[in-house]
């Protein structure tokens, strides 16, 4: 009931304001379990996708959204619960992965839709990054649920990083692919090569749907590289600024320090 109310309060205005276009809506089954595996461009992805679907979609979210103190924290927790988000403790990488898998399996066993971002985090530059095999593939093989590839289009342009106000001039899109059946691998969720193969197949379908450039590294690694490059540039800029202060230009030095080597100051006539 709460989810339905939140969908009316949030979903209807979202559709009216941004008019998201959708292709392949018929690929989402009207009932029964299914996994929606999507690229991840923006925080708003988890709102645009449920807004265009008739069925409830459950995503996982970091536990901090549900445990922040104060009135704001309680409102945030109520909001995320209302839009179908499940808290996952990310304090440890291993624990977070297991929690996400258990949450996904529980959702699918109830015959519902489970949403997951195989990249594990938002793309730092709009490109599509390598999918992490642990969550998506293990949940798919453990439950036998079909995997439906989803491509979010231009959602990162709705509210670019660092901008407070969204751009109403941007019309995002959602492209939904045909369900992928991995039942041939049932019971093989312990085989890391199978998990890698399943994940890569899903990412390939997402790439075809989204038209994104594919980068064969994890998005988390790409974010580290970008942060390190930014720090390096900042350090170089600070060093250059320091050198400029310590070594003034010729025009800035006193006149007697600017004389060519070997000359002496005239004593005057």
N, C-alpha and C positions, 0 to 999 in steps of 0.2 A: 504493500500500500504506500509506504513512504517513498519507495523508488518511483512509483507512478506519479506521486505528487511532485517529486523533485524533477521528474522528466517534463511535467507540464510547466513548472516554474522556470526551469532552465532550458530545456530542449526546445520548446515552442518559440521563445524569444530568440534563441540562437539560430534557429532555422529562418525566422523572419528577418533577422538582421543581416545574416551572411549568405542566405540562399545557397547552401552547399549543394553541389550537383552529385549525383550518385549513379554509378554504372554497376550492373551485376547484382542488384539487390535480390534477384531470384535465386542466387546461389546460397543464400542463407536459409537453412531449413526452417520451416514453420514451427517445428517441435523437435525435441531430442537433443542430445549433447553434441557440441561442436566447438572447435577451437578457432578463434579468430586471431591469426598471426599477422601483425601489421608492422610496417616501418614506423619510425618514431621521429617526427620532425618538431613537434611542439607539445607543450603541456596541455594544450587544448585538444589533442588527439583523442584523449579519453572522454571528451565531452561531445565532439562532433560525431564520432562513430555511433555511440548509443542514441544520439538525437535523431538519426535517420532510420533506426531499426525499431520494429514493433516489439521485439523481444528484449528482455533484460540481458545486459552484458556485465560480467563481473571481471574487473581488473584487480591486480595487486598493486599496493602502494606502500611506500616506506612507513614504518611504524611511527616515526616522528610526527606524521600528520595527525595521528590519533592520540598522542600522549602529551602534547604541548599544554603547559599550565595556563590558568586564567580563563577569562570569558572568551577571548579570541580563540584559544586552544580548543575549548569545548565546542564552539561554533564550527571550527574547522573540522573537528572529528565528526560532528553531526552531518556536515556537508558531505564528507567523503563516504561515510556510511550510506547516506541517502542516495548517492549516485552509483552505489554498487562497488565501492572499492574495499579491498580486504587488506588489513595491516600485515606487513611482513617485517620481522626484525632483521635489519641488515648489518647488525653489529659484527657479524662474522660472515665471510664469503660463503663458507661451506654451509653454515646454519641458514643463511638467507636462501640459498638455493634449495635446500631440503624443505624449508617452510613454503616456498613458492610452489614446489611440486605437490606437496600435500594439499595446499589450498586449491590448486587447479584440479586435482583428482576429485576432491570433495565436491566442487562446483559441478563437474561433469557427471559425477555419480547421481546428482540430483536431476540430471537431464537438462541442464542449463547451458548457456553460452559462456565460455571462458575466453577473455581477451588477454593477449600476451604480446610483448615486444621482444622478438628474438635478439635484437641488437643489445638489449640490456639497459640501454640509456639513450637519451636523445642524440641524434646526429649533431656533431659540432659545426658542420658546414653544408648540410643539405645533401651529402652523398650517402649512399647505402653501405653499411659496414657489415663485417662478418657476423653471422649469427652465433650465439652461444648455444652449444648443444645440450647442456644439462636440463634446462627447464622444459622448453617446447617439446623436444623429441621424447624425453622420458614420460611426460604426461600423455602424449599422443599414443605411445606404445603401451603404456600401462592401462589405458582406458579403451583403446580402440576407436576413439572419437575421430571423425574426419577433421583435417586441418584446412581451413579456408584462408588463403592468402589475401591480404588487404593492403592497398596502397593509399596512403593519405597524400593528397596533392595540395601544395601551397599553404598548408596550415602554418608553417613557420613564418609566412609573410603576413598573417593576420595580426600577430603581435610579436614583432621581432624582439630579440633579447635586449633588455635595457629600456624598452619602450613601455610606458604605462598604459597609454590608450591604444586600443585595437584599431586596425584599419578596416573600416566598413567597406572600402572600395575593393577589397580583395574578396574574391569568391572562391573558397576552397572546394576541393573535390574529393570524392572517395570512390575508388575503383575496387570492386570485389571479384576475386577470381573463383574458378570452379574448385569444389572440395577435392582435397588430395587424400587418397586412401593408403594408409601404411599398415594395413592389417597383415600384410605379408611378413612383417617384422615383429609380430606379436610375440611377447615373451623374450625379446632380445634387447630389452632396455639396458642390460648390463654391458653390452658390447659397444665400446666407445667408437668403433669404426662405423657401426650402424647409426649411432646417434649423430655422428658427423655427417653421414650421407643424407639422413632425413633432413637435418637442419639446412644443409646446402641446397637440397632440392626445393625446400620452401623459400629460401632466400632468392633463388633463381627466379621463381614465379613472382615474388614481390618485385624484383628488379624489372621484369618484363612489364608488369602492371604500372609501375611508377615511372619508368624511364630514367631512373637515377643512375649515376655513375657508381659502379661497385668498387669498393676498396677492400682488399683481402686482409684486413687487420681488424681487431676489435675497436669499437668506438671509444672504449675507455682508454685504450692505448693511444688513440689519435688525440684525445683530449689532453693526455699527459704531454704528448709531443708539442701540441699547440701552446700549452702553458709554459713548457720549458723554453720554447722559442721566444715567447713573449718576455720571459724573465731574462733571457740572454740579451735580447734587444734593449731592455731597460738597463741592464748592467753596462752594456756598451755605451749607451747614451749618457749614463752617469759618469762613466770613465772619461769619455770625450769631453764632457762638461768640466770635469775636474782638471784635465790636462789643459784646457783652454784658460782656466783661471791661474794655474801654476806657471804657464808659459805664455805671457802676454805677447801680442803681435808687435812687430817693429814700430808701428805707429803708436802703440800704447807705452813703449819703454822710454825712459828719460833720454834727452838728447845726447848726453855724454856716453850712454850705453849703445847708441845707434851708430857711433863712428866706425868706419871700416878698420879692420885690424891693421896695425902698423902705423896709424896716424896719431898725432899728438895734438892736444888742444892748443890753439894759438894763444900767445901771451898778449897779443894786441900791439898796435903801433904806438 
